[in-house]
């Protein structure tokens, strides 16, 4: 039966999902800049960011805010969002049947010294991508895309 659109997870529609993306981004960034979280938590924050970041596409489409065609074009033209999609799907389903970049991407970390936590990175295709930079690029891509369509994140 449920409460329909009054359910907490649906309240606010795509804007609420957009806010979740920003909050997970902030959690990941903060965890990488301090030492109060564990490596496992930093990985969790990164994966949660990727899941929510990629899900924003579905929220915009299902909320009838932006057409599927425009969203498909954004994904095709934005490498960071394509890598994010693979991370979201790969970490959710273990295997990727239709990858955007690399079905066998890897997420790793390297020790950076005692002053800062480790550095997280993604190997996708032939690219070594800093995970913080990837999350920033994804967030910036969504912000620019939404501004282009007279929406704000």
C-alpha positions in Angstrom: 0.0 0.0 0.0 2.5 2.6 1.1 2.3 6.4 1.2 3.1 7.0 -2.5 5.1 10.2 -3.0 4.9 11.0 0.7 7.4 8.3 1.4 10.7 9.7 2.8 12.8 8.3 0.0 10.6 9.9 -2.7 10.0 13.3 -1.0 11.7 16.0 -2.9 12.1 14.0 -6.1 15.2 14.6 -8.2 16.3 17.6 -6.0 16.5 15.3 -3.0 18.6 12.9 -5.0 20.8 15.7 -6.1 21.3 16.7 -2.4 22.2 13.1 -1.6 24.9 13.2 -4.3 26.3 16.3 -2.8 26.3 14.9 0.8 28.0 11.7 -0.3 30.6 13.7 -2.2 31.2 15.8 0.9 31.6 12.7 3.1 34.1 11.1 0.7 36.1 14.3 0.4 36.2 14.9 4.2 37.2 11.3 4.8 40.1 11.6 2.4 41.3 14.8 4.0 41.2 13.6 7.6 42.3 10.5 9.5 39.1 10.0 11.5 37.6 7.4 9.2 39.0 4.0 8.3 40.0 2.9 4.8 36.9 0.8 4.6 34.7 3.8 5.4 36.5 5.8 2.7 35.8 3.1 0.2 32.1 2.9 1.4 31.8 6.7 1.0 33.3 6.5 -2.5 31.0 3.7 -3.6 27.9 5.4 -2.1 28.8 8.5 -3.9 29.1 6.6 -7.2 25.8 4.8 -6.7 23.9 8.0 -5.9 25.7 10.0 -8.6 24.7 7.6 -11.3 21.2 7.2 -9.8 20.6 10.9 -10.3 20.2 10.1 -14.0 17.2 7.8 -13.3 15.7 10.4 -10.9 15.8 13.1 -13.6 14.3 10.8 -16.2 11.7 9.3 -14.0 10.7 12.7 -12.5 10.1 13.8 -16.2 12.6 16.7 -15.8 15.0 15.8 -18.6 14.5 13.5 -21.5 16.3 10.1 -21.8 17.9 11.3 -25.0 19.6 14.3 -23.3 20.7 12.2 -20.4 22.1 9.5 -22.7 24.0 12.3 -24.6 25.5 13.6 -21.3 26.6 10.1 -20.3 28.1 9.4 -23.7 30.0 12.7 -23.7 31.3 12.7 -20.1 34.1 10.2 -19.4 33.9 10.7 -15.6 30.2 9.8 -15.5 30.8 6.8 -17.6 33.5 5.6 -15.2 31.1 6.4 -12.3 28.5 4.3 -14.0 30.8 1.3 -14.2 31.8 1.7 -10.6 28.1 1.9 -9.5 27.1 -1.1 -11.5 30.2 -3.2 -10.8 30.1 -2.6 -7.1 26.3 -3.3 -7.0 26.2 -6.3 -9.3 29.8 -7.7 -9.2 29.8 -8.1 -13.0 29.1 -5.6 -15.7 27.4 -6.9 -18.9 27.3 -3.6 -20.7 30.3 -1.4 -19.5 30.6 2.2 -20.4 34.4 2.2 -20.1 35.9 -1.0 -18.5 34.1 -4.1 -17.2 37.2 -5.0 -15.2 38.0 -1.6 -13.6 39.9 -1.6 -10.4 39.7 0.6 -7.3 42.9 0.8 -5.2 44.7 2.8 -2.7 48.3 3.8 -2.0 50.0 4.9 1.1 50.9 8.6 1.2 52.7 8.9 4.5 51.5 9.4 8.1 50.2 12.9 7.7 47.3 12.1 5.3 45.2 9.1 4.6 45.9 7.0 1.6 45.2 8.1 -1.9 42.3 6.3 -3.7 42.4 5.7 -7.4 40.5 3.9 -10.2 42.1 2.0 -13.1 39.6 2.1 -16.0 40.7 1.3 -19.5 44.2 2.7 -19.9 43.6 5.5 -17.3 44.7 5.9 -13.7 42.2 8.3 -12.2 42.4 9.9 -8.8 39.1 9.0 -7.0 38.8 12.5 -5.4 39.2 14.1 -8.8 36.7 11.7 -10.4 34.1 12.6 -7.7 34.8 16.3 -8.3 34.5 15.9 -12.1 31.2 14.0 -11.8 29.7 16.6 -9.4 30.8 19.4 -11.7 29.4 17.6 -14.8 26.0 17.3 -13.1 26.1 20.9 -12.0 26.9 22.2 -15.5 24.3 20.0 -17.1 21.6 21.1 -14.8 22.5 24.8 -15.2 22.4 24.3 -18.9 18.8 23.1 -18.5 17.9 26.0 -16.1 17.9 23.7 -13.1 20.1 23.9 -10.0 21.7 21.2 -8.0 
